[in-house]
Amino acid sequence: MKTIVITGQGCVSALGLTSKATWAAMREGRPGITTITRIPAVDARMPIAAEVKGFEPANHFPEKRLLLLDPVVQYAIVAAREAVAQSGLDFTRLDLAERTAVVVGTGAGGETSHEESSRRLYGEGQPRVHPFTIVKSMTSAVASQVCLEFGLRGPAFVVSSACASSNHALAQAWMLLRSGAADVALAGGSEACITLGVVKAWEAMRVLADDTCRPFSRQRRGLVLGEGAGIFVLETLEHAQQRGATILAEFAGAGMSSDATDIVQPDAGGAGRAMREALRQAGMAPREVTYINAHGTGTPSNDATETRAIHAVFGDHARQLAVSSTKSMHGHALGAAGAIELVAVLGALHDGVLPPTINYLESDPACDLDVVPNVARERPVLAALSNSFAFGGLNAVLALRRHV
């Protein structure tokens, strides 16, 4: 099997409109969670979210093209442009375009367009919706439009597995490259889910926090919705070396599992199986891992379950691990969560800085890990995991290694 590396990254998040800005905010422990601006306060019982701010679609796309692009697609394309620019790849070469895959994860897809059409039909009583409603709201539009942006003709599809969508997409791209089905892949996730319908649905589940996101803290009260996109350029090591590319990290392994226990309650056994498989695929011993970017949603059940899973997999080494949740800053971006969090993992590997879990007040015996509370910490990181555990018991864990 081929060795896979990452040579480009791009990000749009509540922390910034580039991967560089997002990582800088993570290092600083700067929050992106604020009062929701897109929904009237009277309509939202939990009026906070991690919205993308300062993103002007007209600055990135001509007016005619915007008619076809839901925000979930806009975020993905802008992130992909950054990643491709950093990688230095030239997709005008037909041979490269035909050997490049696109795999993107999203949980909700074109939710803004879907809600606009529903409002028109049911709220305003209009007999018709916009003629581009389907092509804007269909989940597959994210991958299709990224292909159109760069003229890519390799394997392309969307993965939708709720909060694990990004990590599943990245894992699928990793497997495509290892198998020889492609030489390059654009992979990651995108979500634009801060709409009235989505917020009210999450409110109804009673898992949203009303103050802020406090992962692993005894005072945690729930998750905070976020949005954005993260897209990465993956290549075979051979392909990257042949063209003299700068390598950001080795994508060493991926592990996937299903809990098969409950549609919403997480299971430590399923999470543990995914982590063990990621380590096995990467050829890593547990003691090699320095940092885990946790799923860490801030809900009472999730954080305690993830803690038990980490202890089960790492044993005594769990006490030596740094385990932080950057969702405390950029919110839970659902299908884009793992992609935004991969920016944190790459930053930790490259800079030797552990991003903090902010908003942390007091330790919880059920979450007895070093969660890097409130302030970033300098520490060399040679190997790391990134966890995503979704509703429905769908788990995907990535293993990354510093490239030397």
N, C-alpha and C positions, 0 to 999 in steps of 0.2 A: 504494500500500500504506500501511496505517495505521502510525503510530508507537506502539510498545508500551512501557509503563512498569511498574515494580514499586512497589506501594503498601503491601505488608505482607509480613512474614517471620515464620516460626516455626520453632523447632528443638528437637529432643531429641537429645542426643549424649553421648558419654563425657566431654565437657567441661562439661556443664550441661544443665539441663532447659528452657532458653529460648534464644532467639537472642542475647539480651543477654549471658547468662552464657557462652554458647559463644564469642562474639566477645571477651569480656573475657579468657577463658583463652587464646585465640589471641594476643591482643596481649601477654599476659604470658609467652608461651612455656611455658605450664603443661601438662604431659603428662597424658593420660587413659589411658595404657597401663599396666596393672597385671597382677598375677597373676589368672588366670581364677578366678572363684568358683563358677561354675555347673557346672563339670566337675571331678571329683576329679583331683588332680594326678597320680595314678597312671595315669589314662586319657589324659593329654595329654602328648605328647613335647615340644611347644612350648607351655608353660603360660602364655602371656601373651596378652592381648587388650585392646581398648578397649571395655569393657562400659559400658552405661548404668547409672549408680549412683543410688540414692535415688529411683527411680521406683516409686511405690506405686500400682498400678492402681486400688485401691479409693478412692483420693483423687480419681480422675478419672471413674470410671464406677460406676453402680449394679451390684450383684451380678448381677442378672438379665441385664443387657446384657453383662457380662464373659463369660458363657457362650458368646457368639458372636464374641468378639474375640481373635484371636491378638495377641501383642505387636507384630507388624509393623503391625497396624491401630491398636492403641492409640497407638503412637508417632506415626503419621500424623495421627490425629485431634487429639491434644494439640498437635502443631505447627500444624495447620490452625487450631485455635481461636486460637492466639496471632497467627497471620498475619491472620486475619479481624478480630480485635479491633483490631489496629494499623491496618488499612485503614479501619475505620469503616463498612464495608458493612453494609447491612441486608437480609438475604436473606428476610425475611418478605414482601417485595414480590415477588409472583408474576412480574411482568414481568422483574425482575432474576434471579430464580432460573432462569427459562427461558432466559436469555441468558448463563448462567455455565457454563463447561466445567470438568471435572475430569480431569486427566491426571497420573497418578502412576507413577513408575518403581520397580520392585523386581526384584532378581535371583533371590532364593530364595523370596519370598512367605511363606506361613505355615509356616515350617520347624519352629517349636516344636510346633505342633499335629500336623504330619505325623510328627515324631519320637515324640511321645507315643503316637500311634495305632500306630506300628510297634513301639514297645516293648511296648505292651499285647498286640499280636498275637503277636509273635515272641519277646519276652523273657519275658513272663508266661504265654503260652499261653492268653490269654483268647479266647473265640470271637467277641466283638463289640468294636467301638470306639464311641466317643461318637457319638451321633446327629448332632451338629453338626460332625463332623470335616471334611466337605466344605466347608461354608460358612465354616469358620474357616481352612482351609488353602489354599483356592483363591486363586490369584494375584490374580484380579480383585476379591477382597473389599476390597482397600485402597481402590480407587476407589468401589466400591459403598457402603461404610460412610461415607466422607467425604460422598458425596451424601446419604445418610440423615441424617447429623449436621446438615446445614444445609438440607435440603429442596431440593437443587439438581437441576434438570431439563434441563440442557443436555447437550452431547456429553460422554461420560465413558468412559474406558478406562484400562487399565494397559499400560505399555510395559516389556518385559523384554529387555534387551540387555546382560546381565551388568553389568560395572563402569561402563558408559556409560548405564545405564537412566535415571538422574535427568536427565542432560543431554539425552538423547533425548526424555524426557517434557516438559521445559521447552521444547525446540525445537518439539515438536508443538503445545504450547499457544500458543506465539508465532505459529506459522503459522495456527492456527485464528482467532486474534484479527485478524491482518493480513488474512485473507481475508474477514472479516465474518461468520464462522460463529458468533461469540460476541463479547460485549463485555468479559467478565471471565473469568478462569480461575484456579482453584486448581491449582497444579502443583508438582511436586518429586519426592521419592522417600523410600522407607522400607525399612528392613531390620532384621531381628531374627534374626541368623544364628549367634549364639554357642551352638551346640548340639554335642553329642558327634559326631554324624554329619558335620556340616559341618566341624568342626575336624579330624577324622581324614581327611576327604577332601582338605582343603588340605595337611595334613601329608604325605599320600601324593604330592602333586605336588612336594614338596621346594622350596617357594617361601616358607615361613614363616620369619621370623627367630626366633632363640632368645634374643636379648638385648633388642632394641628396634628401632624403625623408624628407619633412618638414611638418608633419601633423599639421593641425589647424593654422599654421603660415600664415600670409598674403602673404608671398612670396612662398607659396607652388606651385610646378610646376608639380606634378604628383607622381605616385607610382614608386617604385623600386622593381624589381622582386627579390625574395628570394627562398630558398629551405631548405629542412631538414625534420625532423620527430619528432613527439611527441607521445608517447604511454603511457597509464595510466592503472593501475590495479584498477578496480572498484569492490566492493563487497557489499553484503548486510551487514548492520551493525551487524546483528546476526552472520553471518559467520565470520566476522573480529574479533568480540569479543570472539567467541568460541576458536579461535586459538591464541588469545593474540596479534593480529597485531597492529602495530603502525599506527594510523589513521592520514593522512595528512590534510583532510578536509572532510566536508560533501558535497556531490553533491546534492544540495537541490532542484533544479528545472531546467526545460528547456522549452523554448517557441519557437515556430516555426510559420512562416507565409509566405505568398506570396504577393508581391506587386500587381501583375496582372495589371501593368500600362505600363511598358516599358522594353525592353530587356536589356538596359544598364543604363538608368537614375534611380537612387535610389529614393525611395518614403518614406517620413517621416512617413506616416501612417502605412506602412507595418513594418518598423523598430520599431515603437512604439508598434504595436500589439504584436510583438515577445517579447519585453521587459516586457510588462504588463503580458503576459502569463507566462513568466519565474517567475516573482514575485508571480503570483497567485499559480502556481504549488508549489513553495517553501514556501508558506504561509508567505511571507515577505511583510511588509509595505515598501513603497518607502523610508521612512526616515531611515530605518535600513541599507540601502546600503551606504557604505563609498567610495567605489572605483569601477570604471568601466574601464575595459580594452577595449578601443574603437576599432571599426573596423579601423577607422583612417588611410585611405590609403594614404593621402597626395594629393588627387585630389581636385580641387576646389569644385566640386559638392558634392562628398561624405561627406567631412568633415562638410560642412554647413548643409547638410540634416540630418546627424547624430546628430548634435547639436540641430536642431529644434525638432527632435524626443525625445531627452533626456529632453529638456525643457517641452515638452508636457506630458511626462510620470511622471516626478518628480516635476513639478511645482516649487515652491519656493525652494525646497530642492536641485534643480539642482545647485544652487549657492554654496552649501556646499559640493558637490561631487568633488572628484578628478577623472579626466577623462584623462588617458594618452594613447598614442599609441606607443607600443614597436616596431611597424613596422619601426619606425624611426631608429632602430638599426638592426633588423634582416630581414628587407625587407618584402615584401608581398609574402609569401610562398604559395599563392593560396590555394590548398586543404589542406595544412598542417598548414595554418596560425593560425586557432583557437587552434590547439594542442600546438604549440609553445607558444602561448599567455597564455594558461592555466598554463604553468610553471610560468609565471609572476604573475598570480592571486594566485596560491598556495604560491609563495614566499611572496607576500604582506600579505596574511592571516597569514602565519607562523611567519614572521620576523617583521611585522608591518612597512614595508618599501614600499613606493609607487614608482614604477619604473618611470623614467622620459620620457617625449617626447623630444628627443634631436633634434638638428639642428633648434631649434625654434628661430626666429629672432624678430618678431613683431606681436602683437595681431591683429586679424581680427574681426571686429564687428559681422560678421556672425558666428563666432566660439567663443562666449563669455562664455567659461567655464574655470575652473581651470584645465589646461592641464599639470600640474607639469612640467613646462618648464626647460629643460636642466639638472637639478640636482635632484636626488632622494630625497625623503622627509620621515622622520620618522613620522608615524601616525598609531595608532592601527586600524586594519581592522577586523571587525566581519562578514561582509557580502559584497559580490562583484558580479558584473555581468561581463560576457565576451561576447562581441558582434561580430557577423559575418553576413555581409550583402552582398550577392553575386549578380553577373550579372544574369539577368533573374528574379530579384526580389525575390530571395530565401533567407530567413532570419532564423538564428538560434542563440538564446541567452541562455547562461548557467548561472545559479545562484548557487553560492558557499557560504558556511557558515563555519566559523571556528568551529571545533569540540571541545566541552568542556565536 
